[in-house]
Amino acid sequence: MFGDLFGKLQEAQQKMQESKERLRHITIEGEAGGVKALVTGGREVKSVEIDPELLSADRKEELEDLLITALNRALKQAEETWEAEMKGMAGGMLGGMGIPGM
């Protein structure tokens, strides 16, 4: 009984690692005004693009606000992608464990 459970746990750990690796290769874009932020499904910021029109000293505050908004949008989508991946993986594992009530 415990050997089977241990095997299932090892399989779950391997699937978790595979999911994390897949998420590192998914890119998600967040945009606000003339700012685009690109992040991975693992929530790592990969790049930020800024419209040259926003690069003047009198638009500094606006640019900072747009950067925050674009990054937060991209990171929120990355978090949702992460959660969906983990939920799908957990559902598959629990279904395979034959745990009553799950």
PyMOL commands that set and color helices and strands:
alter all, ss='L'
color gray80, all
select helices_A, chain A and resi 2-24+52-54+57-97
alter helices_A, ss='H'
color red, helices_A
select strands_A, chain A and resi 27-32+35-40+45-50
alter strands_A, ss='S'
color yellow, strands_A
deselect
rebuild
show_as cartoon
